[in-house]
Amino acid sequence: MSDYDVIVIGGGPAGLAAATAARGEGKRSVLVIERDQKLGGILNQCIHNGFGLITFNEELTGPEYAARYERLAREAGVEFLLDTMVLDVSPDHVVTCVSEARGMQRITAGAVVLAMGCRERPRGALNIPGFRPAGVYTAGTAQRLVNIEGLMPGREVVILGSGDIGLIMARRMTLEGAHVACVAELMPYSGGLKRNIVQCLDDFGIPLLLSHTVTRVEGKSRVEAVWIAQVDEKGRPLPGTEKRYPCDTLLLSVGLLPENELSRAAGVELSRVTRGPVVNESLETSMPGIFACGNVLHVHDLVDYVSQEATAAGTAAGAWADACVQHQAQDEEPGIPVVAEGGVRYTVPQSIDPERMPEKLTVRFRVSGVYEDRRICVYLGDERVIAKRRPILVPGEMEDVTLKRDDLLARPGLEKIVVTLEEA
């Protein structure tokens, strides 16, 4: 007998939604293990609004959104272990964790949901020349310092990278009295949502320098200035384009990486594109009974989509844990592969079994560049079943298509499902 029907690792928005769904109207035992002292994850420091428009039909701040889901989980009877670090997840669903209060524990589960979220890419991954002075922060660290600790990282700020956290921190630092000289972005397009570019940069007169990067950091004990240069199509700085920006703070918003050390140690297959687990239509990983959702699976732009995805993963994990469900064997035939082509960078899920999928299944994806006047197309074999026109597609915004179970079942022997972009 397992200690719990379902164990969810991570108490952020994905973990809370997955646990609530897995509880199944109180018929299953569900445990959430969270390493922080508080539930809610990254949402606790996201004090700006804009959350919940899809899920709750109203605009909430991050803490408000997290509190809603925490209340739902507690009302459903989900149990929690806070301030507890998970050290290992075995293929047979034994979760090893440690805490100051309880020491080392081994807890067994019928199914496991991975919901550990993501982390920021650090300066060390960028190879920026210069010393290691104080004043260089990731945007998320700066957000925590300002919004939770009540501390200002600096007063003269340059931001490298136009991810959503960087854009939001440009506005936040300005509102707190700092001067943001510019936001520099290596790519010829922004990595954030259009609304954040308008509301956080344009509304405050903060320049966005596309196809630019930081080439040098001045200062030994504290940042004194950064040098920014224009780059060519391969990202190489162009001689003669460098400009010096005096500042005492450099914020880095240069990408998010799914937290998959536990996944890798458990033997879960990871995607080279998303760096998250490869999953099927149930969001089940390559290890039977281990599911994944949220930013540990692939980085999302809206938390509402995280909640939708996590609800599906939690529901599937609960079904797996039920004694009446006939679990599939590891050597069972894989589902139909979902292939990303023609500007589509990746899809989630990566395979679909029509026999196990719901009546309608959402496939999420991102594009690899900026595309104008395109159709998002889905082919089942040689037949196009979906073609929806979009005036513009950008990497910073997630896209999706909805597949119907009947369409797949009507085509026995289907070898692949292709998601691609075509000229409109």
Secondary structure, DSSP 8 states (H G I E B T S, - for coil): --SEEEEEE--SHHHHHHHHHHHTTTTS-EEEE-SSSSTTGGGGG--SEEE-TTTTSS-EEHHHHHHHHHHHHHHHT-EEE-SEEEEEE-TT-EEEEEETTTEEEEEEEEEEEE---EEE--GGGT---B---BTEEEHHHHHHIIIII-----SEEEEE--SHHHHHHHHHHHHTT-EEEEEEESSSS-SS-HHHIIIIIGGGT--EEETEEEEEEE-SSB--EEEEEEB-TTS-B-TT--EEEE-SEEEE---EEE--HHHHHTT--B-TTTSSB---TT-B-SSTTEEE-GGGTS--S-HHHHHHHHHHHHHHHHHHHSTTS----TTS---EEEEE-TTEEEEESSEE-TTTS-SEEEEEEEESS-EEEEEEEEEETTEEEEEEEEEEE-TTS-EEEEEEHHHHHTSTT---EEEEEEE-
